[in-house]
Structure formats: structure tokens, C-alpha cells
């Protein structure tokens, strides 16, 4: 059974959180599939658990 959880949000006061760039979420990262399958992230998360953050924006596909 899969449980839904609230996304991890950016924090201006928690220095241990590795905030993603403004307006970006885990779903925008090239590593999103791996992190959601292996580490329990959800695409709506706004912080990265890797230290340092491994966020790299995924290439956008052109609409057909």
C-alpha cells in the first residue's frame, strides 16, 4: 500500500536543507526517476537529500 505524503518544501531558515532552484521541484531533475524509486522522494519535493545537491534540470522535450 502506497502512502501519500506532503512534499518537502524549501526552507529559508534551515541551513541543512538543500533547496532546489526557485520554481523547480524534484520532477524537473534528471535524477527524478531514480530518487522516487529508490529513496522515497516525490516529484513535488523542493529539496534534495544529496549533499551537495545533485539537482540538474532535465532537458525539455519539444511538443510534437
ZIZI-V910495 format. One record per pair of residues at least 12 apart in sequence whose ideal C-beta (glycine too) atoms are under 10 Angstrom apart, sorted by sequence separation. I is the first residue (numbers start at 1). GAP is how many residues later the second one is. If there is no record, write none. Layout:
I|GAP ; I|GAP
This chain:
8|12 ; 10|12 ; 29|12 ; 26|13 ; 32|13 ; 35|13 ; 10|14 ; 27|14 ; 29|14 ; 35|14 ; 10|15 ; 26|15 ; 27|15 ; 28|15 ; 35|15 ; 25|16 ; 26|16 ; 27|16 ; 29|16 ; 8|17 ; 25|17 ; 26|17 ; 27|17 ; 31|17 ; 7|18 ; 8|18 ; 25|18 ; 26|18 ; 27|18 ; 7|19 ; 25|19 ; 26|19 ; 29|19 ; 31|19 ; 35|19 ; 25|20 ; 26|20 ; 34|20 ; 25|21 ; 26|21 ; 24|22 ; 25|22 ; 26|22 ; 23|23 ; 26|23 ; 31|23 ; 32|23 ; 22|24 ; 29|24 ; 30|24 ; 31|24 ; 20|25 ; 21|25 ; 29|25 ; 30|25 ; 31|25 ; 33|25 ; 20|26 ; 29|26 ; 30|26 ; 32|26 ; 19|27 ; 20|27 ; 28|27 ; 29|27 ; 30|27 ; 31|27 ; 19|28 ; 20|28 ; 28|28 ; 29|28 ; 30|28 ; 17|29 ; 18|29 ; 19|29 ; 26|29 ; 28|29 ; 29|29 ; 30|29 ; 17|30 ; 18|30 ; 25|30 ; 28|30 ; 16|31 ; 17|31 ; 18|31 ; 24|31 ; 27|31 ; 17|32 ; 18|32 ; 21|32 ; 28|32 ; 8|33 ; 14|33 ; 18|33 ; 20|33 ; 24|33 ; 7|34 ; 8|34 ; 18|34 ; 19|34 ; 21|34 ; 5|35 ; 7|35 ; 9|35 ; 10|35 ; 11|35 ; 16|35 ; 18|35 ; 20|35 ; 6|36 ; 7|36 ; 8|36 ; 9|36 ; 10|36 ; 11|36 ; 17|36 ; 18|36 ; 19|36 ; 21|36 ; 3|37 ; 5|37 ; 7|37 ; 8|37 ; 9|37 ; 10|37 ; 18|37 ; 20|37 ; 4|38 ; 6|38 ; 7|38 ; 8|38 ; 9|38 ; 5|39 ; 6|39 ; 7|39 ; 8|39 ; 5|40 ; 7|40 ; 8|40 ; 8|41
